[in-house]
Structure formats: structure tokens, C-alpha cells
Amino acid sequence: MRLLAVCFMLLAAVQPSLGQLRHHHGAYRHRAHRDLTSNTDRVTISDASFSLKTELPEVVVYVDQYGSPIRTATETVVYIPITTSHPTPPTTVLTPPAPAPPPPAAEAAEPTSELSSAAQPTTAAPSTPEATSTSTSSPLASSQPDVVPDQGGLHGVTYSPYKGDGNCKTADEVDKDFSLFAKDYGVIRIYGVDCDQVSTVSKAAKKYGNKLLIGIFDIASVESAVATIAAGVEQDWSVVNSVSVGNELVNNGRATVGQSLSALAEARSALRAAGYPGPVVIVDTFVAVLEHPELCDQSDYCAINIHPFFDPNTGPANAGSFLRTTISSIRSKLSDPNQRIVVTETGWPWRGEANGVAIPGLDHQSTAISSIKSVFTGNGADLFLFTAFNDLWKKADPGTFMAEQFWGMRGLYSPSDQQN
């Protein structure tokens, strides 16, 4: 099977808005047996797997002179057959004549150490379904024996228990939130254990009939987080669907692959000792998993965040196709191609700046979500929409198109933020 071709070029200058991205993606390398050349409107790749010259639309990931991806674009890739065998060439990188100095790193402060932005810009995957799976089943097929979808196939949704001013929501405020959205979803995903959220959210989940995907945000405090989770659910593990370790840490350069895998093993051991028998997974972007599939291979299912909005060539109506192609590409990398794949974040903002043909808006959000849901017909539990409410506690950022606060489903505000 032909795997997704991801090509890399260096740009001599970085646009100011792109330079402000807070979340840096791990750099890819194109496959070693390919020679890479480019011109203004085409990318040419020498590839022995083609017998004829072939032109296909593919995603090109542009990186700056420091190897950090800054944008993607769907380009015409010209595959040139190789008629004679040759030794594997070294990775080719097109370097600019005079690289500019790196932009200063600036991390926006969050209300607490655990209030990490859930909506991260992810380097785009192909917007057309070119890649194919090594499995004969559909790209979304799953035969993972140890995970049974909950709530009759309802989709999941992400939720953050923080007010617009950054303070923690009370138990009553969390309950009021759940009364507005919980009936529409099965599993609710939370990202950390601060703000007493395991306790407040688990009580609301039990009341409204939901399960939880609970996150361990700080992988330097795994044992403490597990103890907080166990106390928060009052040792009643029936409300817990899964536990996640980290969120996009490899993608953002906040942890190495080895550190993430070590934290996964530590969390799984501590959770088993606490009586939790269910899945434990690492969550990262599809970009990180394509480069490091072991993040999924060692998890109890493959948990990935995919945001088609950050591909400037993907409009709302094609959001589902973007996910389908990306999942197929991920599956081709897994050691077990039949491993369950769960999209733990995806959505579309209803307010913000346009990113090419990816345009925010309530109608556009509705179109994108319908397109995304159509890919998960029959396995809705493998999809988590981002997010239940607008996150006013986050900071607007040009690097995420000033949309960071406005991903709430149907533009919904939490009652605790309606005065803001």
C-alpha cells in the first residue's frame, strides 16, 4: 500500500502570525528512499514504487529553518519512477540562503498549571482520501477486545470546569452545565485533576448517566494524580471509561516519547493497584503519532487529536474526509492495524479568523460537525467533539486564528459565563 507522502521544505521567512504559534509540532522526515525537489507549484519525488509518472494531491508540511512545522498546504506532488536501483540517500533538506534568528518563545499564562489549552493547532493531514489502510475493513474499523463502547454509541465531548475568569466551577455550577449538554453525549472527557473536578464531574456524570475519560495532565505527578482520581470517584471505577496520560505533550515538545511511555506505564501500574481495570492511553496529535506510532502501540487504544480547521485547504464540508484520511494514515503505521482508534478531540470554531477555506461560523460549525459525525456512523463512541462550552478562560491568539475561546458546540456558553 502507498503510504501518505509528507514532504518538507524550509522557508526563508516565517509570517508573523505563524511565528506566534504556541504549540510546536515534532518535525517529520520524508522517507529515506525518496529524493525531494520542489518548485513554485509542484513537489517532485523520486519513488521506486511508481512505474509511471504520477501526479497526486498531497499534503506538504512547511517547516522553518529550525525544523519546526509552521503551516501545511495541499500541493500537486509529482512521483517520478526510479528505473535503476541506488543506495538509500540521506535525508534532503532545502535550506534557505540566510536563515533568520528564531522567534522568542512566549507561553501564555494559564489560570492554573493544569489549564492547558485543549484546542491545539495540529499540522494538517491530506484533505482527500488518498491513503489506504493495511486492514481490509473500513479505516475506522476496530477489533480491540478490551474496550467496549459506552452509552449505545453516543459521541463523547470534552469539558473543562473553569469559569471565564479562570476560577474553578463549584459542584452546583458543574451540575448545571451537565444539565444542559450531558444527555447528548456518552463519555465526557476532562483533562486534569485540579479544581476538585474529578469529584464534581463524576457526581454529575453519575446523575446524568455519563461515563468519564479522565486525564492526568501533569506526567511528573502521576502517583498523586491517580490518588486524586481514586478519591474523586470514591473508588467507584464504574463511572470511568478510560484514563489518559498527558495531552499533546510530544507534539508540543513538553515531553519526549520515552517520558510519555514511562508515564503511561507508571499510570497503568498505579491505577491497577488502585483497583481500576480499564484502558489507559496516551493522547497526542495525529502528527506526533504518525512520527511515533509507539505512542499508540503501547496504549490500550490509539487516542489522537485531529483538528481539520487548522488545514487551510479543508473547508467545513470536507472535515469528515480529513478525519477519514488521517485515521487511515494512522492505522497504516500501527503495529496492530486493527487497534481501536479514538479521536479524543475534533471540532470547528464558530468565531475567529479564517484559515484559508477553513472559516469559523455557526453554520460552518454545524456543517463541519455533521461531516465529522458521518464518518463515525455505527461507532460514535470513538469520537469526542471539542468542546461542550466556549472556553473564555483561554487567551485569544493570532496563531490559532483568534478562535481559541470559541469552539463550544452550537456556540454554547456555560451559565457561569453568560455575564462575561
C-alpha positions in Angstrom: 0.0 0.0 0.0 1.2 3.5 -0.8 1.6 5.4 2.5 0.8 9.1 2.8 3.6 11.2 1.4 4.6 14.0 3.7 7.2 16.4 2.3 9.2 19.0 4.0 10.6 22.3 2.8 12.3 25.1 4.7 11.1 28.7 4.3 13.4 31.6 4.5 11.0 33.8 6.3 8.1 33.0 8.7 4.9 35.0 8.7 4.5 36.9 12.0 1.2 35.3 12.8 2.6 31.8 12.3 5.6 32.7 14.4 3.3 33.2 17.3 2.2 29.6 17.4 2.5 28.4 21.0 2.4 24.7 20.1 5.3 23.3 18.1 4.9 20.0 16.3 7.5 17.4 16.0 9.4 17.5 12.7 8.8 14.8 10.2 11.4 13.3 7.9 10.5 12.2 4.4 11.2 8.6 3.7 14.8 7.8 3.2 14.4 6.2 -0.2 12.9 9.3 -1.7 14.7 12.3 -3.3 12.9 15.5 -2.7 12.9 18.5 -5.1 10.4 21.3 -5.4 9.4 24.3 -7.5 6.8 27.0 -7.0 3.7 24.9 -7.6 4.8 21.3 -7.6 6.7 18.9 -5.4 8.7 16.2 -7.3 9.6 12.9 -5.5 11.6 10.1 -7.0 9.8 6.9 -5.9 10.6 3.4 -6.9 7.1 2.2 -6.1 5.7 4.0 -9.1 6.2 2.7 -12.6 4.8 5.8 -14.4 5.0 9.5 -13.7 2.0 10.2 -11.4 0.6 13.4 -10.1 -1.5 13.3 -6.9 -2.7 15.9 -4.4 -0.8 15.5 -1.2 -0.1 17.5 2.0 3.2 19.4 2.2 4.3 20.3 5.7 6.4 23.5 5.6 9.0 23.9 8.4 11.2 26.8 9.3 15.0 26.8 9.4 14.8 25.2 12.9 12.8 22.2 11.8 9.5 23.4 13.3 6.4 23.0 11.2 4.6 26.3 10.6 1.9 25.5 8.0 0.6 23.0 5.6 -0.8 23.1 2.1 -2.2 20.6 -0.3 0.1 20.6 -3.3 0.4 18.7 -6.5 3.1 16.0 -5.9 4.7 14.5 -9.0 6.0 11.0 -8.4 8.9 10.1 -10.8 9.7 6.4 -11.2 13.2 5.2 -10.4 14.4 2.9 -13.2 17.7 1.9 -11.6 18.5 0.9 -8.1 20.6 3.1 -5.9 21.7 3.2 -2.3 19.5 4.9 0.2 20.3 8.7 0.0 20.5 10.8 3.1 17.5 12.9 4.1 17.5 16.0 1.9 16.5 19.4 3.3 16.3 22.5 1.2 17.9 25.2 3.3 17.4 28.9 2.8 20.4 31.1 2.0 20.2 33.3 5.1 18.1 31.9 7.9 16.6 34.4 10.3 17.0 34.1 14.0 14.4 32.1 15.9 11.4 34.0 17.2 11.4 34.3 21.0 9.3 31.6 22.7 6.4 33.0 24.6 4.0 30.9 26.6 0.7 32.4 27.6 0.0 32.0 31.2 -3.0 29.8 32.1 -5.2 30.2 35.2 -3.5 27.2 36.8 -0.7 24.8 35.8 -3.3 22.4 34.6 -5.4 24.7 32.4 -3.6 23.8 29.2 -5.4 24.7 26.0 -7.3 21.8 24.8 -7.6 23.1 21.2 -4.2 22.9 19.7 -3.3 23.7 16.1 -2.3 20.4 14.5 -0.4 20.2 11.3 -2.8 19.2 8.6 -3.3 15.8 7.0 -4.5 15.3 3.4 -7.9 16.7 2.7 -8.6 14.0 0.1 -8.9 10.3 1.0 -5.8 9.0 -0.8 -4.2 6.9 1.8 -5.4 3.4 2.4 -5.4 1.1 5.3 -3.5 -2.1 5.6 -6.7 -3.6 7.0 -9.4 -4.9 4.7 -12.0 -3.3 6.9 -13.0 0.4 6.8 -10.5 2.9 8.1 -12.4 3.2 11.3 -12.8 -0.5 12.0 -12.0 -1.6 15.5 -11.5 -5.1 16.9 -9.8 -4.0 20.2 -11.2 -6.7 22.6 -10.7 -4.8 25.9 -12.7 -1.7 25.1 -16.5 -1.8 24.9 -18.0 1.5 23.7 -20.4 3.0 26.2 -23.8 4.7 26.0 -25.1 3.0 23.0 -22.7 4.6 20.5 -23.3 8.3 21.6 -20.4 10.6 20.7 -18.2 11.9 23.5 -17.5 15.6 24.3 -14.7 17.4 26.1 -15.4 19.6 29.1 -13.4 22.0 31.3 -14.7 23.1 34.7 -13.2 26.6 34.6 -15.0 29.9 34.7 -14.1 32.7 32.3 -12.1 34.4 35.0 -10.0 31.3 35.5 -11.5 30.2 38.8 -12.9 26.7 39.4 -16.5 26.0 39.0 -18.4 24.8 42.0 -20.2 21.5 42.2 -23.5 23.3 41.6 -22.1 25.0 38.5 -20.8 21.8 37.1 -24.1 20.1 37.7 -25.9 23.0 35.9 -23.6 22.6 33.0 -24.2 18.9 32.7 -28.0 19.5 32.8 -27.6 21.4 29.5 -25.4 19.0 27.5 -24.9 15.6 29.1 -28.0 14.0 27.6 -26.5 14.4 24.1 -23.2 12.6 24.8 -21.9 9.3 26.2 -18.4 9.8 27.6 -17.2 13.2 28.9 -13.6 13.9 28.6 -11.8 16.1 31.3 -8.1 17.0 31.1 -6.8 17.1 34.7 -7.5 16.6 38.4 -7.2 20.1 39.7 -10.2 22.2 40.9 -11.6 19.1 42.6 -13.0 18.3 39.1 -12.8 14.5 39.4 -15.2 14.7 42.3 -17.6 17.3 40.9 -17.7 15.9 37.4 -18.0 12.3 38.4 -21.0 13.1 40.6 -22.7 15.0 37.7 -21.8 12.1 35.4 -23.5 9.6 37.6 -26.5 11.8 38.0 -27.0 12.2 34.2 -25.9 8.8 33.1 -22.5 9.5 31.6 -19.0 7.9 31.8 -15.7 9.8 32.0 -12.4 9.9 30.2 -10.2 11.3 33.0 -6.9 13.0 32.2 -3.6 13.0 34.1 -2.3 16.4 32.9 1.0 16.6 34.7 3.0 13.4 34.0 5.6 14.5 36.6 2.9 13.8 39.3 1.3 10.5 38.1 1.0 8.8 41.5 -0.5 11.9 43.1 -3.0 12.2 40.2 -4.0 8.6 40.5 -4.7 9.0 44.2 -6.8 12.1 43.5 -8.7 10.2 40.8 -9.4 7.3 43.1 -10.6 9.6 45.9 -12.6 11.7 43.5 -14.6 8.8 42.2 -14.8 7.4 45.7 -13.3 4.1 44.5 -16.3 3.6 42.2 -14.5 2.9 38.9 -17.7 2.1 37.1 -18.0 5.8 36.1 -14.6 5.7 34.4 -14.4 4.7 30.8 -10.7 5.5 30.3 -7.8 7.4 31.8 -5.5 9.4 29.6 -1.9 10.4 30.3 -0.8 13.8 29.1 -2.3 15.8 26.2 -0.2 16.6 23.1 3.0 16.6 25.2 5.2 15.1 22.5 3.6 17.3 19.9 4.3 20.4 21.9 7.8 19.4 22.9 6.9 19.2 26.6 7.8 15.6 26.9 9.9 13.1 24.9 8.4 9.9 23.6 10.3 8.0 26.3 8.9 10.2 29.0 5.4 9.8 27.8 5.7 6.0 27.6 7.3 5.8 31.0 4.4 7.9 32.4 1.9 5.6 30.7 3.5 2.5 32.4 3.6 4.3 35.7 0.0 5.4 35.5 -1.2 1.9 34.4 0.6 0.3 37.3 -0.7 2.8 39.9 -4.3 2.6 38.5 -4.3 -1.2 38.6 -3.1 -1.1 42.2 -5.9 1.3 43.0 -8.5 -1.1 41.5 -9.1 0.4 38.1 -9.2 -2.3 35.4 -9.9 -0.2 32.3 -8.0 1.4 29.4 -5.1 3.7 30.0 -3.8 5.7 27.0 -1.5 8.5 25.8 -3.3 11.3 24.0 -1.3 13.2 21.4 -1.9 14.8 18.0 -2.0 12.7 14.8 1.2 14.5 13.7 3.1 13.1 16.7 1.6 9.6 16.3 2.4 9.4 12.6 6.0 10.0 13.6 5.9 8.0 16.8 3.3 5.2 16.4 4.6 3.6 19.6 2.6 6.2 21.5 -0.5 4.2 20.3 1.1 0.8 20.2 1.7 0.8 23.9 -1.6 2.4 24.8 -4.8 0.3 25.3 -6.3 2.0 22.3 -5.0 4.7 20.0 -6.1 8.2 21.2 -5.4 11.1 18.8 -6.5 14.7 18.5 -7.4 15.8 14.9 -8.4 19.3 14.0 -9.3 19.8 10.3 -9.8 23.6 10.9 -6.0 24.0 11.0 -5.6 22.8 7.4 -6.2 25.9 5.3 -7.3 23.7 2.4 -10.1 21.9 4.3 -13.5 23.6 4.3 -16.3 22.7 6.8 -18.0 20.2 4.3 -14.7 18.3 4.0 -13.9 18.0 7.7 -15.1 14.4 7.8 -13.0 13.4 4.8 -10.0 14.9 6.5 -10.6 12.7 9.6 -11.2 9.6 7.5 -7.9 10.0 5.6 -6.0 10.9 8.7 -7.3 7.8 10.6 -6.4 5.6 7.6 -2.9 7.0 7.6 -2.5 6.4 11.3 -3.8 2.9 11.0 -1.2 2.1 8.4 1.5 3.0 10.9 0.3 0.9 13.9 1.8 -2.4 14.8 -1.7 -3.8 15.1 -3.7 -2.3 12.2 -6.9 -3.4 13.9 -6.3 -1.5 17.1 -9.2 0.7 18.1 -8.6 4.4 17.2 -10.4 7.1 19.2 -10.4 10.7 18.1 -10.2 12.4 21.5 -10.6 15.9 20.1 -12.1 17.4 17.0 -14.4 20.2 16.2 -14.8 23.5 14.5 -14.8 27.1 15.9 -17.9 29.3 15.4 -16.0 32.5 15.8 -12.5 33.7 14.9 -10.4 34.5 11.8 -10.5 32.5 8.6 -7.7 30.0 7.9 -7.8 29.7 4.1 -11.0 28.0 3.3 -11.4 26.9 6.9 -13.8 29.6 8.0 -15.4 29.9 11.5 -19.1 30.5 11.9 -22.1 28.8 13.5 -23.4 27.5 10.1 -19.8 26.3 9.2 -19.5 24.6 12.6 -22.8 22.8 12.0 -21.7 21.7 8.6 -18.3 20.5 9.9 -19.7 18.6 12.8 -22.3 16.9 10.6 -19.5 15.9 8.2 -17.3 14.6 11.1 -20.2 12.6 12.6 -20.9 11.0 9.2 -17.5 9.2 9.4 -18.4 7.7 12.8 -21.8 6.2 11.9 -22.1 3.0 14.0 -19.1 3.8 16.2 -19.9 7.1 17.7 -18.1 6.3 20.9 -14.8 6.6 19.1 -15.4 10.3 18.6 -15.0 13.2 21.1 -16.2 16.6 20.0 -14.4 19.7 21.1 -16.0 21.2 23.3 -19.2 21.4 25.4 -18.9 25.2 26.1 -16.9 28.1 24.9 -13.7 28.4 27.0 -13.5 32.0 28.0 -10.7 31.3 30.4 -8.3 30.8 27.4 -6.5 33.6 25.7 -7.1 34.7 22.1 -4.0 34.0 20.0 -3.3 35.0 16.4 -1.5 31.7 16.0 -4.9 29.9 16.5 -6.8 32.4 14.4 -8.3 34.2 17.5 -10.7 31.2 17.8 -9.3 29.6 20.9 -12.2 30.6 23.1 -15.0 29.8 20.7 -15.2 26.1 20.0 -18.3 25.4 22.1 -20.9 23.2 20.4 -23.6 25.4 18.8 -21.8 28.4 20.3 -22.9 27.4 23.7 -21.8 29.4 26.8 -21.8 27.9 30.2 -24.3 29.6 32.6 -21.4 30.7 34.8 -20.0 32.7 31.8 -23.2 34.3 30.4 -22.4 37.6 32.2 -19.0 37.8 30.6 
